[in-house]
Amino acid sequence: MSFDLTTPVNTALLLYILYTVQRILFPSNSVPSTVPIEFKSGYSWMPKSHPPTLLFKTYTPKTLEPFNGEEGKRILLAIKGVVYDVTAGRNFYGPNGMYANFAGRDASRGMAKQSFDVEMLTPIDQPLDKLEDLTSEEIESMKGWMDHFSSKYIVCGRLVENDAT
Amino acid sequence: MRNYGTGMLGRFPVRPAKEQQVLLDLVKPDSDSSRTLWSTKITNPQLRQRVSAFGTGLIRVAGLDPEESNVLLLLNDGIEFLITDLALASHSIPSFTLSSPSVLTPVLEEHPPSAIVVHAEFLPQLLELIHDSNDGVHHTIIVVGNTDLDKHLGAIRLLKWEDIERQGAQADQLTPATPKPQDVFTVSFFATPDGQLRGTSLTHENLTAGVTSTRALLPLSGAISPLDTIVSAHSLSTAFGRAVAYTAVFEGTNFATLKSSQFFTAAETTSFDLADLKSVESYPIPSPTLLFAKPSHLTSLSSAILDEARRSSFFFHTLAWRHKFAGIVDGFLTKQSLWDRLVFDDARAKIMGKGAGTVRGVIVAGAPLEAQALTPARIALSVPLVNSHIHPAVAGPVLASHPLDLQTFPTTPATSGSSAADNFAFAYQAPVGPPSINVEAKLLGVDDVAVEDGADPIGALFVRGPSVGKLLHVEQGEENIPEEDRGWVETGERARVLSNGTFKVAIQAK
């Protein structure tokens, strides 16, 4: 059998061999113009964004109040000046939840007295509840709730008076 | 405030092994193989003996008091520095070191030492300075080398280093009380870029932690062993240089420093380049295996190798570069490929001599490395390259890249939140990696709004950890700060964190 370039099979194979040899002898040096965002797309890659974190903000009763879960907003709740993000507990604290009263408010007194009544909440434009008249058991139960919240939900801010920016 | 402390809340490693509590423990007493430190062939037990003799001599002959005196070390790197340092540390006598001669006058004024250890060549200049500054203080000067000056010059008492060691060896050896790891054993003075004097106090624990993080710079498969020879461009008078030297001592390797790290000489300063790297050939050490160099050493070495390769065979050089670069883009680099044998090994042998075969890792520290210097360096040397960031207050590296990382990125785009100088630095520098294994880094003053929108955080860099020393001149009301917020040291540099967790640090121009 002689090497005959006129047959299409031989030509095709020759071209393919030349192409492959060229890729081996002269490898591609191209670097993608945009840095890949996934490890599958290239060896040098950079994640698209930083891992999401929650910014620790300072809230006042007025700025905290909108975060009550309506219209898909986050649900925040404050106990003794510490603001927790309880969006994960939408069933309890979201609109129509059992404890929806506490969403976006300072729930310290309610946690201490183990009550979810509206009387436990201080109106937004008044100074924060000083909690001076609570017994030591009530303070203990409030601290217990704070531990529960710290382990179950995320601490994401602190609550200060309305004019204390 | 954004906090980038990583790790799984474990405690930071503070020492390489349980036995290494204080500085002298880094000289392991039970390994007695001999190795060459600068020009001296010595084993660990012999080194300990010399340290004990010198320490005894210091107390008996020079009359220093443990915990009362302090000694200024104006020595170039050498075995005398090491012995003096270890002796002072074991007798709990704090030592002062200067990271450059310009700091000498302020230190003599603000912190007059009880004794000064100096080389004979630098003695005349030192005497001039002392006569100019406070003349009321009685100095003891211990001279290394030969000098023909009188034993007593007015209020100054001149002693010879070799005499102290010899007399100390002949006397009964004093066994001092073991210092605690948290005791300060040295204060390292350095100048900030705007010329102010700063000092860092380093404890035994800072140094053992620095040795731990320096050892961790190389991959486990290529860890430092007694077969290595370490060459360092960082003077022992700096915190990082000391950590590197004590790593070499701990691991039992041969060790030498470059000529540019000697700054107490009568000669003019040397630049950081190829000739400097070759200066280490004057020491009787084996061919170097690990280089702790500055970026200018690396760039001059790699450009010399590439120029030589291009000169000798132009066609093969282009092809070899193309193949090696394709390998790097795919994450693959080796020193034994066909192209190395054809093209690069000859060039390396011509430039580096025997080092071409022995150098197996390069750690770059001390100045920012440009991103465009990375690929030529990787191709020219084809060994693991670590880009690290150091600071005069930290023993050991602050931030260090992974040695097997071959990623290359184009210039980082500028962000609106940072200044023009920052943008320039961050755009063209190679990333310096995440914090080292026992350092926490924090950025203060970050623009939260920009970061919430997805930009990289840029702010002032603060570090904390067992290898970070305490800055003097900084008063902090530490009692008011809660326990977990204490201990942060301001580096005075701005840094940017990229989304893969690596940092880029903009050092203010000197």
Contacts between the chains, C-beta under 8 A, distances in Angstrom:
chain1	res1	chain2	res2	distance
A	25	B	319	7.8
A	26	B	319	7.6
A	26	B	322	6.5
A	27	B	322	6.3
A	27	B	323	6.0
A	27	B	326	3.8
A	28	B	326	6.4
A	29	B	322	5.7
A	29	B	325	5.2
A	29	B	326	5.8
A	29	B	329	7.1
A	31	B	329	6.2
A	31	B	408	7.6
A	31	B	410	7.7
A	35	B	409	5.9
A	35	B	410	6.9
A	43	B	329	6.4
A	43	B	330	5.8
A	43	B	331	3.9
A	43	B	406	7.2
A	43	B	407	6.5
A	44	B	329	7.5
A	44	B	406	8.0
A	44	B	407	3.9
A	44	B	408	5.5
A	44	B	409	5.9
A	45	B	407	7.6
A	45	B	500	7.9
A	46	B	409	6.7
A	46	B	498	6.5
A	46	B	499	5.8
A	46	B	500	5.4
A	47	B	499	4.5
A	47	B	500	5.7
A	48	B	499	7.0
A	49	B	454	5.0
A	49	B	499	5.8
A	50	B	451	7.5
A	50	B	454	7.5
A	50	B	456	7.3
A	50	B	457	7.5
A	50	B	497	7.5
A	50	B	499	5.0
A	53	B	2	7.5
A	55	B	448	5.9
A	55	B	452	6.4
A	56	B	1	7.7
